[in-house]
Amino acid sequence: MINTLTFIANLLNKNIGVVTFLVGSIAIYLYIRQKKDHEREAAHLILQEIRYAEKQMRKYKEFRQYKLSDRLLPTNNWNENINLFVKDLKETDIDLINDFYAKSTYIDIMIRKISDWKTQPLKSISISSPLQQPSITAQQGVDPQIFQPIDPMQSTQVILNEVSDNIEFIYNTPVVEKLRKISEKRKYHLI
């Protein structure tokens, strides 16, 4: 047994170049495989985000309102991992996904603003009625009978509706099909 170990140690010492080459090759293989695994996992997460956001938007189009507790993009893996897909997607493909994520993020911001406004304490809301401030309306030359209090979130809701109605669904497009192929690559494929 000791003779076998001594023989292996001498063989490795005499062929240090071959051993270094083998260890280096294994390290490079593992690095490339890890990078491809990360790319595949990121593509899968991005597909999930797009599918979920579109599901929320379809609900909006049916009921004309978002649930204030939901977000379209709870995470944003596209912005964090766009660099992984630059070589696989064309500029127009990247632009289409960027546009979808930008509009979805903007919708999330608008939903959050509406939610914040609706959940603020009643004492901090100061909407005045025309009866409380007749001197202001009279000084401005506005008829107090016509004066109506304005909902501060009305313009936010209008913008939310406009952006939601104009967003383009991309889940069933060739662009997302490319991402789907990336997410489904076999683990043993390096290229």
MDTraj code that builds the backbone (N, CA, C; nanometers):
import mdtraj as md
import numpy as np

residues = "MET ILE ASN THR LEU THR PHE ILE ALA ASN LEU LEU ASN LYS ASN ILE GLY VAL VAL THR PHE LEU VAL GLY SER ILE ALA ILE TYR LEU TYR ILE ARG GLN LYS LYS ASP HIS GLU ARG GLU ALA ALA HIS LEU ILE LEU GLN GLU ILE ARG TYR ALA GLU LYS GLN MET ARG LYS TYR LYS GLU PHE ARG GLN TYR LYS LEU SER ASP ARG LEU LEU PRO THR ASN ASN TRP ASN GLU ASN ILE ASN LEU PHE VAL LYS ASP LEU LYS GLU THR ASP ILE ASP LEU ILE ASN ASP PHE TYR ALA LYS SER THR TYR ILE ASP ILE MET ILE ARG LYS ILE SER ASP TRP LYS THR GLN PRO LEU LYS SER ILE SER ILE SER SER PRO LEU GLN GLN PRO SER ILE THR ALA GLN GLN GLY VAL ASP PRO GLN ILE PHE GLN PRO ILE ASP PRO MET GLN SER THR GLN VAL ILE LEU ASN GLU VAL SER ASP ASN ILE GLU PHE ILE TYR ASN THR PRO VAL VAL GLU LYS LEU ARG LYS ILE SER GLU LYS ARG LYS TYR HIS LEU ILE".split()
xyz = np.array([
    [0.0823, -0.1186, 0.0000],
    [0.0000, 0.0000, 0.0000],
    [0.0870, 0.1253, 0.0000],
    [0.1905, 0.1247, 0.0837],
    [0.2808, 0.2401, 0.0892],
    [0.3573, 0.2520, -0.0415],
    [0.3900, 0.1395, -0.1011],
    [0.4600, 0.1440, -0.2299],
    [0.3718, 0.2073, -0.3380],
    [0.2434, 0.1806, -0.3359],
    [0.1511, 0.2380, -0.4343],
    [0.1409, 0.3891, -0.4159],
    [0.1299, 0.4355, -0.2936],
    [0.1230, 0.5795, -0.2657],
    [0.2531, 0.6491, -0.3059],
    [0.3648, 0.5858, -0.2802],
    [0.4936, 0.6423, -0.3179],
    [0.5050, 0.6503, -0.4695],
    [0.4580, 0.5473, -0.5383],
    [0.4620, 0.5459, -0.6835],
    [0.3762, 0.6599, -0.7407],
    [0.2542, 0.6795, -0.6866],
    [0.1649, 0.7856, -0.7346],
    [0.2261, 0.9229, -0.7073],
    [0.2845, 0.9420, -0.5886],
    [0.3469, 1.0697, -0.5550],
    [0.4632, 1.0989, -0.6493],
    [0.5461, 1.0002, -0.6786],
    [0.6588, 1.0193, -0.7715],
    [0.6090, 1.0494, -0.9123],
    [0.5028, 0.9796, -0.9550],
    [0.4470, 1.0031, -1.0882],
    [0.3944, 1.1457, -1.1010],
    [0.3228, 1.1948, -0.9982],
    [0.2709, 1.3310, -1.0007],
    [0.3841, 1.4340, -0.9985],
    [0.4885, 1.4076, -0.9213],
    [0.6024, 1.4998, -0.9143],
    [0.6765, 1.5068, -1.0469],
    [0.6869, 1.3965, -1.1168],
    [0.7581, 1.3942, -1.2447],
    [0.6756, 1.4586, -1.3557],
    [0.5438, 1.4580, -1.3429],
    [0.4547, 1.5118, -1.4472],
    [0.3763, 1.6321, -1.3949],
    [0.4451, 1.7241, -1.3321],
    [0.3790, 1.8409, -1.2714],
    [0.3078, 1.9271, -1.3759],
    [0.3601, 1.9330, -1.4957],
    [0.2958, 2.0115, -1.6025],
    [0.1609, 1.9543, -1.6405],
    [0.1526, 1.8213, -1.6526],
    [0.0262, 1.7555, -1.6873],
    [-0.0756, 1.7752, -1.5759],
    [-0.0304, 1.7624, -1.4518],
    [-0.1197, 1.7808, -1.3375],
    [-0.1718, 1.9239, -1.3348],
    [-0.0864, 2.0219, -1.3563],
    [-0.1266, 2.1625, -1.3580],
    [-0.2272, 2.1872, -1.4694],
    [-0.2023, 2.1278, -1.5865],
    [-0.2939, 2.1433, -1.6987],
    [-0.4315, 2.0838, -1.6661],
    [-0.4342, 1.9656, -1.6077],
    [-0.5605, 1.9012, -1.5725],
    [-0.6373, 1.9817, -1.4676],
    [-0.5694, 2.0273, -1.3650],
    [-0.6344, 2.1069, -1.2600],
    [-0.6858, 2.2385, -1.3177],
    [-0.6066, 2.3025, -1.4023],
    [-0.6496, 2.4278, -1.4661],
    [-0.7701, 2.4066, -1.5556],
    [-0.7705, 2.2974, -1.6318],
    [-0.8831, 2.2668, -1.7206],
    [-1.0107, 2.2433, -1.6409],
    [-0.9993, 2.1716, -1.5321],
    [-1.1159, 2.1466, -1.4472],
    [-1.1678, 2.2775, -1.3875],
    [-1.0775, 2.3637, -1.3453],
    [-1.1187, 2.4925, -1.2878],
    [-1.1896, 2.5784, -1.3922],
    [-1.1385, 2.5822, -1.5143],
    [-1.2028, 2.6603, -1.6213],
    [-1.3400, 2.6020, -1.6546],
    [-1.3483, 2.4694, -1.6632],
    [-1.4764, 2.4035, -1.6899],
    [-1.5790, 2.4393, -1.5826],
    [-1.5392, 2.4316, -1.4573],
    [-1.6315, 2.4636, -1.3483],
    [-1.6738, 2.6100, -1.3510],
    [-1.5824, 2.7005, -1.3852],
    [-1.6142, 2.8431, -1.3943],
    [-1.7179, 2.8680, -1.5044],
    [-1.6952, 2.8089, -1.6228],
    [-1.7875, 2.8282, -1.7352],
    [-1.9236, 2.7674, -1.7020],
    [-1.9230, 2.6519, -1.6412],
    [-2.0493, 2.5862, -1.6057],
    [-2.1265, 2.6693, -1.5037],
    [-2.0577, 2.7240, -1.4054],
    [-2.1232, 2.8073, -1.3042],
    [-2.1834, 2.9328, -1.3694],
    [-2.1113, 2.9914, -1.4624],
    [-2.1600, 3.1106, -1.5316],
    [-2.2851, 3.0776, -1.6139],
    [-2.2844, 2.9652, -1.6833],
    [-2.4008, 2.9233, -1.7616],
    [-2.5197, 2.8895, -1.6709],
    [-2.4929, 2.8272, -1.5570],
    [-2.6006, 2.7982, -1.4614],
    [-2.6650, 2.9275, -1.4121],
    [-2.5822, 3.0274, -1.3841],
    [-2.6333, 3.1576, -1.3382],
    [-2.7178, 3.2226, -1.4481],
    [-2.6713, 3.2156, -1.5720],
    [-2.7457, 3.2730, -1.6838],
    [-2.8803, 3.2016, -1.7008],
    [-2.8806, 3.0706, -1.6912],
    [-3.0032, 2.9926, -1.7055],
    [-3.1023, 3.0257, -1.5932],
    [-3.0539, 3.0334, -1.4706],
    [-3.1406, 3.0661, -1.3571],
    [-3.1964, 3.2077, -1.3678],
    [-3.1130, 3.3018, -1.4120],
    [-3.1592, 3.4400, -1.4288],
    [-3.2665, 3.4471, -1.5370],
    [-3.2476, 3.3764, -1.6476],
    [-3.3477, 3.3750, -1.7548],
    [-3.4790, 3.3180, -1.7035],
    [-3.4714, 3.2136, -1.6244],
    [-3.5928, 3.1532, -1.5682],
    [-3.6659, 3.2511, -1.4758],
    [-3.5913, 3.3222, -1.3921],
    [-3.6535, 3.4207, -1.3026],
    [-3.7162, 3.5360, -1.3810],
    [-3.6508, 3.5809, -1.4860],
    [-3.7036, 3.6897, -1.5684],
    [-3.8334, 3.6454, -1.6353],
    [-3.8360, 3.5221, -1.6843],
    [-3.9605, 3.4690, -1.7430],
    [-4.0734, 3.4703, -1.6408],
    [-4.0432, 3.4298, -1.5195],
    [-4.1440, 3.4289, -1.4130],
    [-4.1932, 3.5708, -1.3836],
    [-4.1013, 3.6659, -1.3792],
    [-4.1404, 3.8051, -1.3519],
    [-4.2313, 3.8589, -1.4620],
    [-4.1961, 3.8334, -1.5867],
    [-4.2773, 3.8820, -1.6992],
    [-4.4158, 3.8179, -1.6948],
    [-4.4216, 3.6873, -1.6726],
    [-4.5493, 3.6166, -1.6658],
    [-4.6373, 3.6719, -1.5537],
    [-4.5785, 3.6931, -1.4360],
    [-4.6537, 3.7432, -1.3214],
    [-4.7037, 3.8861, -1.3460],
    [-4.6176, 3.9711, -1.3992],
    [-4.6573, 4.1100, -1.4252],
    [-4.7711, 4.1148, -1.5271],
    [-4.7599, 4.0355, -1.6319],
    [-4.8664, 4.0341, -1.7317],
    [-4.9967, 3.9802, -1.6732],
    [-4.9869, 3.8842, -1.5835],
    [-5.1070, 3.8311, -1.5168],
    [-5.1759, 3.9425, -1.4377],
    [-5.0981, 4.0230, -1.3648],
    [-5.1552, 4.1340, -1.2884],
    [-5.2173, 4.2384, -1.3814],
    [-5.1532, 4.2637, -1.4958],
    [-5.2054, 4.3616, -1.5910],
    [-5.3345, 4.3128, -1.6564],
    [-5.3433, 4.1834, -1.6821],
    [-5.4674, 4.1287, -1.7388],
    [-5.5826, 4.1428, -1.6392],
    [-5.5532, 4.1198, -1.5116],
    [-5.6553, 4.1399, -1.4088],
    [-5.6991, 4.2867, -1.4072],
    [-5.6021, 4.3771, -1.4214],
    [-5.6349, 4.5189, -1.4239],
    [-5.7283, 4.5497, -1.5418],
    [-5.6955, 4.4973, -1.6575],
    [-5.7768, 4.5268, -1.7760],
    [-5.9188, 4.4724, -1.7613],
    [-5.9340, 4.3661, -1.6841],
    [-6.0668, 4.3088, -1.6623],
    [-6.1456, 4.3894, -1.5588],
    [-6.0816, 4.4253, -1.4465],
    [-6.1517, 4.4912, -1.3360],
    [-6.1241, 4.6409, -1.3264],
    [-6.0315, 4.6929, -1.4057],
    [-5.9933, 4.8353, -1.4109],
    [-5.9385, 4.8873, -1.2788],
    [-5.8724, 4.8007, -1.2028],
    [-5.8028, 4.8457, -1.0828],
    [-5.6988, 4.7425, -1.0423],
    [-5.5929, 4.7924, -0.9800],
    [-5.4896, 4.7057, -0.9246],
    [-5.5156, 4.6886, -0.7761],
    [-5.4785, 4.5723, -0.7237],
    [-5.4815, 4.5564, -0.5793],
    [-5.3638, 4.6363, -0.5247],
    [-5.3901, 4.7196, -0.4278],
    [-5.2856, 4.8072, -0.3749],
    [-5.1788, 4.7300, -0.2996],
    [-5.2075, 4.6085, -0.2596],
    [-5.1089, 4.5286, -0.1856],
    [-5.0145, 4.4528, -0.2777],
    [-5.0448, 4.4470, -0.4070],
    [-4.9615, 4.3725, -0.5009],
    [-4.8659, 4.4651, -0.5756],
    [-4.7557, 4.4064, -0.6171],
    [-4.6623, 4.4764, -0.7048],
    [-4.6486, 4.3943, -0.8316],
    [-4.6295, 4.4613, -0.9431],
    [-4.6092, 4.3891, -1.0679],
    [-4.4733, 4.3211, -1.0689],
    [-4.3736, 4.3909, -1.0184],
    [-4.2365, 4.3382, -1.0159],
    [-4.1831, 4.3389, -0.8732],
    [-4.2150, 4.2356, -0.7949],
    [-4.1604, 4.2315, -0.6588],
    [-4.0073, 4.2297, -0.6590],
    [-3.9492, 4.1687, -0.7625],
    [-3.8042, 4.1716, -0.7821],
    [-3.7793, 4.2176, -0.9245],
    [-3.6578, 4.2571, -0.9529],
    [-3.6267, 4.3034, -1.0877],
    [-3.4965, 4.2390, -1.1323],
    [-3.5049, 4.1151, -1.1748],
    [-3.3867, 4.0413, -1.2173],
    [-3.3356, 4.0858, -1.3533],
    [-3.4177, 4.1487, -1.4325],
    [-3.3735, 4.1954, -1.5634],
    [-3.2660, 4.3032, -1.5481],
    [-3.2923, 4.4026, -1.4661],
    [-3.1939, 4.5105, -1.4491],
    [-3.0642, 4.4606, -1.3862],
    [-3.0742, 4.3598, -1.3015],
    [-2.9554, 4.3062, -1.2353],
    [-2.8737, 4.2153, -1.3270],
    [-2.9375, 4.1526, -1.4257],
    [-2.8705, 4.0506, -1.5060],
    [-2.8741, 4.0760, -1.6557],
    [-2.9038, 4.1961, -1.6985],
    [-2.9122, 4.2262, -1.8416],
    [-2.7811, 4.1935, -1.9134],
    [-2.6706, 4.2105, -1.8428],
    [-2.5394, 4.1852, -1.9033],
    [-2.5222, 4.0398, -1.9482],
    [-2.5945, 3.9469, -1.8877],
    [-2.5830, 3.8065, -1.9245],
    [-2.6454, 3.7755, -2.0605],
    [-2.7329, 3.8628, -2.1087],
    [-2.8098, 3.8329, -2.2292],
    [-2.7737, 3.9217, -2.3477],
    [-2.6758, 4.0072, -2.3317],
    [-2.6381, 4.0999, -2.4385],
    [-2.5925, 4.0236, -2.5627],
    [-2.5207, 3.9153, -2.5441],
    [-2.4697, 3.8407, -2.6607],
    [-2.5776, 3.7529, -2.7250],
    [-2.6828, 3.7185, -2.6526],
    [-2.7872, 3.6298, -2.7038],
    [-2.9057, 3.7039, -2.7651],
    [-2.9243, 3.8299, -2.7289],
    [-3.0401, 3.9058, -2.7763],
    [-2.9957, 4.0244, -2.8617],
    [-3.0795, 4.0592, -2.9588],
    [-3.0525, 4.1772, -3.0418],
    [-3.0885, 4.3026, -2.9635],
    [-3.0426, 4.4174, -3.0144],
    [-3.0715, 4.5448, -2.9473],
    [-3.2214, 4.5693, -2.9386],
    [-3.2952, 4.5358, -3.0445],
    [-3.4402, 4.5581, -3.0431],
    [-3.5086, 4.4683, -2.9399],
    [-3.4552, 4.3468, -2.9230],
    [-3.5101, 4.2568, -2.8212],
    [-3.4882, 4.3151, -2.6817],
    [-3.3680, 4.3621, -2.6585],
    [-3.3344, 4.4217, -2.5287],
    [-3.4193, 4.5461, -2.5045],
    [-3.4382, 4.6270, -2.6088],
    [-3.5218, 4.7467, -2.5958],
    [-3.6657, 4.7107, -2.5588],
    [-3.7185, 4.6050, -2.6195],
    [-3.8560, 4.5631, -2.5903],
    [-3.8705, 4.5202, -2.4443],
    [-3.7747, 4.4421, -2.3959],
    [-3.7807, 4.3977, -2.2558],
    [-3.7580, 4.5166, -2.1622],
    [-3.6635, 4.6053, -2.1968],
    [-3.6402, 4.7253, -2.1158],
    [-3.7670, 4.8089, -2.1047],
    [-3.8374, 4.8260, -2.2167],
    [-3.9601, 4.9055, -2.2172],
    [-4.0663, 4.8420, -2.1275],
    [-4.0801, 4.7102, -2.1360],
    [-4.1764, 4.6399, -2.0519],
    [-4.1431, 4.6598, -1.9038],
    [-4.0164, 4.6417, -1.8679],
    [-3.9767, 4.6562, -1.7278],
    [-3.9891, 4.8008, -1.6807],
    [-3.9565, 4.8979, -1.7666],
    [-3.9678, 5.0389, -1.7272],
    [-4.1135, 5.0757, -1.6991],
    [-4.2028, 5.0338, -1.7870],
    [-4.3448, 5.0658, -1.7671],
    [-4.4013, 4.9917, -1.6459],
    [-4.3604, 4.8680, -1.6277],
    [-4.4079, 4.7920, -1.5113],
    [-4.3596, 4.8552, -1.3811],
    [-4.2345, 4.8984, -1.3799],
    [-4.1795, 4.9652, -1.2614],
    [-4.2536, 5.0958, -1.2357],
    [-4.2832, 5.1696, -1.3423],
    [-4.3561, 5.2953, -1.3282],
    [-4.4962, 5.2710, -1.2722],
    [-4.5625, 5.1657, -1.3197],
    [-4.6948, 5.1311, -1.2675],
    [-4.6840, 5.0986, -1.1188],
    [-4.5794, 5.0249, -1.0798],
    [-4.5588, 4.9947, -0.9378],
    [-4.5451, 5.1222, -0.8554],
    [-4.4729, 5.2205, -0.9081],
    [-4.4557, 5.3479, -0.8372],
    [-4.5909, 5.4183, -0.8210],
    [-4.6703, 5.4191, -0.9271],
    [-4.8003, 5.4852, -0.9205],
    [-4.8936, 5.4133, -0.8226],
    [-4.8913, 5.2809, -0.8232],
    [-4.9733, 5.2043, -0.7286],
    [-4.9307, 5.2370, -0.5859],
    [-4.8003, 5.2454, -0.5633],
    [-4.7496, 5.2772, -0.4294],
    [-4.7937, 5.4165, -0.3866],
    [-4.7930, 5.5135, -0.4793],
    [-4.8383, 5.6490, -0.4453],
    [-4.9864, 5.6493, -0.4063],
    [-5.0662, 5.5779, -0.4829],
    [-5.2090, 5.5712, -0.4513],
    [-5.2299, 5.5020, -0.3171],
    [-5.1576, 5.3945, -0.2947],
    [-5.1679, 5.3219, -0.1678],
    [-5.1261, 5.4104, -0.0512],
    [-5.0148, 5.4824, -0.0667],
    [-4.9686, 5.5728, 0.0396],
    [-5.0732, 5.6798, 0.0686],
    [-5.1315, 5.7349, -0.0357],
    [-5.2310, 5.8400, -0.0166],
    [-5.3549, 5.7846, 0.0536],
    [-5.3983, 5.6659, 0.0144],
    [-5.5193, 5.6086, 0.0744],
    [-5.4973, 5.5612, 0.2168],
    [-5.3743, 5.5331, 0.2543],
    [-5.3484, 5.4815, 0.3890],
    [-5.2956, 5.5868, 0.4849],
    [-5.2800, 5.7087, 0.4404],
    [-5.2330, 5.8114, 0.5341],
    [-5.3446, 5.8443, 0.6329],
    [-5.3077, 5.8858, 0.7519],
    [-5.4093, 5.9164, 0.8547],
    [-5.5038, 6.0279, 0.8096],
    [-5.6286, 6.0181, 0.8509],
    [-5.7288, 6.1158, 0.8108],
    [-5.6954, 6.2575, 0.8552],
    [-5.6286, 6.2724, 0.9679],
    [-5.5997, 6.4081, 1.0153],
    [-5.5015, 6.4822, 0.9251],
    [-5.4211, 6.4096, 0.8470],
    [-5.3248, 6.4781, 0.7611],
    [-5.3839, 6.5129, 0.6254],
    [-5.5044, 6.4638, 0.5953],
    [-5.5691, 6.4977, 0.4695],
    [-5.6439, 6.6282, 0.4893],
    [-5.6134, 6.7252, 0.4085],
    [-5.6823, 6.8533, 0.4229],
    [-5.7436, 6.8928, 0.2898],
    [-5.8621, 6.8414, 0.2653],
    [-5.9382, 6.8802, 0.1475],
    [-6.0462, 6.9754, 0.1974],
    [-6.0406, 7.0948, 0.1498],
    [-6.1346, 7.1946, 0.1988],
    [-6.2590, 7.1996, 0.1106],
    [-6.3684, 7.2322, 0.1736],
    [-6.4926, 7.2472, 0.0985],
    [-6.5103, 7.3949, 0.0644],
    [-6.5945, 7.4257, -0.0309],
    [-6.6145, 7.5653, -0.0685],
    [-6.6779, 7.6479, 0.0440],
    [-6.7479, 7.5831, 0.1354],
    [-6.8106, 7.6566, 0.2446],
    [-6.7078, 7.7046, 0.3464],
    [-6.5962, 7.6334, 0.3585],
    [-6.4943, 7.6721, 0.4549],
    [-6.4091, 7.7883, 0.4049],
    [-6.3991, 7.8080, 0.2730],
    [-6.3121, 7.9124, 0.2199],
    [-6.3825, 7.9964, 0.1130],
    [-6.4930, 8.0608, 0.1469],
    [-6.5603, 8.1392, 0.0431],
    [-6.4803, 8.2623, 0.0029],
    [-6.3998, 8.3146, 0.0940],
    [-6.3248, 8.4353, 0.0591],
    [-6.2187, 8.4060, -0.0463],
    [-6.1586, 8.2889, -0.0435],
    [-6.0551, 8.2562, -0.1417],
    [-6.1178, 8.2439, -0.2797],
    [-6.2301, 8.1744, -0.2883],
    [-6.2919, 8.1574, -0.4197],
    [-6.3473, 8.2895, -0.4708],
    [-6.3988, 8.3724, -0.3817],
    [-6.4510, 8.5018, -0.4246],
    [-6.3380, 8.5915, -0.4708],
    [-6.2229, 8.5866, -0.4018],
    [-6.1094, 8.6696, -0.4414],
    [-6.0545, 8.6268, -0.5764],
    [-6.0608, 8.4983, -0.6069],
    [-6.0076, 8.4486, -0.7336],
    [-6.1088, 8.4635, -0.8457],
    [-6.2258, 8.5069, -0.8132],
    [-6.3286, 8.5246, -0.9150],
    [-6.3945, 8.3933, -0.9559],
    [-6.3897, 8.2930, -0.8686],
    [-6.4514, 8.1636, -0.8985],
    [-6.5841, 8.1577, -0.8251],
    [-6.6839, 8.1142, -0.8939],
    [-6.8163, 8.1017, -0.8347],
    [-6.8138, 7.9879, -0.7324],
    [-6.8469, 8.0147, -0.6034],
    [-6.8441, 7.9105, -0.5010],
    [-6.9386, 7.7935, -0.5315],
    [-7.0417, 7.8161, -0.6124],
    [-7.1328, 7.7082, -0.6478],
    [-7.0653, 7.6058, -0.7407],
    [-6.9690, 7.6510, -0.8207],
    [-6.9015, 7.5645, -0.9172],
    [-6.7795, 7.4958, -0.8542],
    [-6.7220, 7.5578, -0.7530],
    [-6.5989, 7.5057, -0.6918],
    [-6.6213, 7.3648, -0.6373],
    [-6.5390, 7.2704, -0.6799],
    [-6.5453, 7.1328, -0.6324],
    [-6.4064, 7.0949, -0.5807],
    [-6.3988, 7.0270, -0.4667],
    [-6.2688, 6.9818, -0.4202],
    [-6.2104, 6.8796, -0.5183],
    [-6.0815, 6.8875, -0.5410],
    [-6.0146, 6.8000, -0.6369],
    [-5.9454, 6.6869, -0.5621],
    [-5.9647, 6.5675, -0.6109],
    [-5.8974, 6.4506, -0.5549],
    [-5.7502, 6.4582, -0.5964],
    [-5.6575, 6.4660, -0.4991],
    [-5.5168, 6.4796, -0.5357],
    [-5.4617, 6.3591, -0.6111],
    [-5.5270, 6.2466, -0.6038],
    [-5.4783, 6.1268, -0.6716],
    [-5.5445, 6.1058, -0.8069],
    [-5.6299, 6.1973, -0.8463],
    [-5.7010, 6.1819, -0.9732],
    [-5.6028, 6.1797, -1.0906],
    [-5.5061, 6.2702, -1.0917],
    [-5.4085, 6.2714, -1.2016],
    [-5.3198, 6.1473, -1.1977],
    [-5.2888, 6.0991, -1.0775],
    [-5.2107, 5.9763, -1.0653],
    [-5.2867, 5.8595, -1.1248],
    [-5.4148, 5.8517, -1.0976],
    [-5.4974, 5.7433, -1.1518],
    [-5.5069, 5.7530, -1.3037],
    [-5.5167, 5.8743, -1.3563],
    [-5.5239, 5.8929, -1.5013],
    [-5.3946, 5.8434, -1.5666],
    [-5.2811, 5.8790, -1.5086],
    [-5.1523, 5.8342, -1.5620],
    [-5.1410, 5.6825, -1.5514],
    [-5.1819, 5.6265, -1.4395],
    [-5.1787, 5.4814, -1.4200],
    [-5.2621, 5.4110, -1.5272],
    [-5.3801, 5.4615, -1.5543],
    [-5.4664, 5.4025, -1.6575],
    [-5.4012, 5.4118, -1.7950],
    [-5.3437, 5.5273, -1.8240],
    [-5.2824, 5.5480, -1.9553],
    [-5.1648, 5.4532, -1.9782],
    [-5.0765, 5.4424, -1.8800],
    [-4.9599, 5.3550, -1.8940],
    [-5.0041, 5.2092, -1.9008],
    [-5.0992, 5.1713, -1.8173],
    [-5.1464, 5.0323, -1.8153],
    [-5.2131, 4.9930, -1.9464],
    [-5.2858, 5.0848, -2.0057],
    [-5.3545, 5.0539, -2.1309],
    [-5.2584, 5.0471, -2.2492],
    [-5.1437, 5.1101, -2.2377],
    [-5.0499, 5.1155, -2.3499],
    [-4.9305, 5.0221, -2.3361],
    [-4.9274, 4.9400, -2.2343],
    [-4.8148, 4.8486, -2.2172],
    [-4.8313, 4.7307, -2.3129],
    [-4.7200, 4.6881, -2.3688],
    [-4.7225, 4.5780, -2.4649],
    [-4.6850, 4.4479, -2.3947],
    [-4.7709, 4.3483, -2.4058],
    [-4.7410, 4.2176, -2.3474],
    [-4.6350, 4.1486, -2.4328],
    [-4.5370, 4.0876, -2.3668],
    [-4.4254, 4.0289, -2.4409],
    [-4.4047, 3.8811, -2.4121],
    [-4.4823, 3.8232, -2.3219],
    [-4.4563, 3.6851, -2.2796],
    [-4.4645, 3.5854, -2.3949],
    [-4.5521, 3.6049, -2.4888],
    [-4.5681, 3.5127, -2.6022],
    [-4.5066, 3.5680, -2.7301],
    [-4.3926, 3.6319, -2.7173],
    [-4.3232, 3.6881, -2.8327],
    [-4.1932, 3.6115, -2.8577],
    [-4.1340, 3.6279, -2.9752],
    [-4.0055, 3.5621, -3.0041],
    [-3.8939, 3.6040, -2.9083],
    [-3.9017, 3.7248, -2.8563],
    [-3.7988, 3.7723, -2.7631],
    [-3.7968, 3.6857, -2.6375],
    [-3.9124, 3.6642, -2.5811],
    [-3.9210, 3.5840, -2.4596],
    [-3.8945, 3.4372, -2.4914],
    [-3.9251, 3.3962, -2.6129],
    [-3.8928, 3.2586, -2.6531],
    [-3.7413, 3.2363, -2.6502],
    [-3.6653, 3.3376, -2.6864],
    [-3.5183, 3.3276, -2.6779],
    [-3.4744, 3.3107, -2.5322],
    [-3.5363, 3.3869, -2.4430],
    [-3.5060, 3.3714, -2.3001],
    [-3.5460, 3.2327, -2.2504],
    [-3.6585, 3.1833, -2.2997],
    [-3.7044, 3.0504, -2.2597],
    [-3.6039, 2.9434, -2.3026],
    [-3.5493, 2.9567, -2.4226],
    [-3.4484, 2.8608, -2.4693],
    [-3.3231, 2.8658, -2.3827],
    [-3.2840, 2.9858, -2.3427],
    [-3.1673, 2.9997, -2.2543],
    [-3.1952, 2.9322, -2.1209],
    [-3.3162, 2.9496, -2.0684],
    [-3.3494, 2.8924, -1.9370],
    [-3.3613, 2.7405, -1.9416],
    [-3.3822, 2.6844, -2.0595],
    [-3.4015, 2.5400, -2.0709],
    [-3.2782, 2.4658, -2.1208],
    [-3.1667, 2.5353, -2.1404],
    [-3.0451, 2.4672, -2.1853],
    [-3.0060, 2.3603, -2.0853],
    [-2.9582, 2.2514, -2.1379],
    [-2.9135, 2.1419, -2.0522],
    [-2.7878, 2.1834, -1.9766],
    [-2.7699, 2.1259, -1.8603],
    [-2.6558, 2.1613, -1.7748],
    [-2.5227, 2.1252, -1.8377],
    [-2.5180, 2.0225, -1.9193],
    [-2.3907, 1.9799, -1.9769],
    [-2.3520, 2.0603, -2.1006],
    [-2.4425, 2.1472, -2.1510],
    [-2.4061, 2.2333, -2.2630],
    [-2.3260, 2.3511, -2.2119],
    [-2.2081, 2.3674, -2.2632],
    [-2.1257, 2.4798, -2.2201],
    [-2.1412, 2.5993, -2.3126],
    [-2.1778, 2.5759, -2.4351],
    [-2.1828, 2.6863, -2.5312],
    [-2.3259, 2.7163, -2.5692],
])
top = md.Topology()
chain = top.add_chain()
for i, resn in enumerate(residues, 1):
    res = top.add_residue(resn, chain, resSeq=i)
    for name in ("N", "CA", "C"):
        top.add_atom(name, md.element.get_by_symbol(name[0]), res)
traj = md.Trajectory(xyz[None], top)
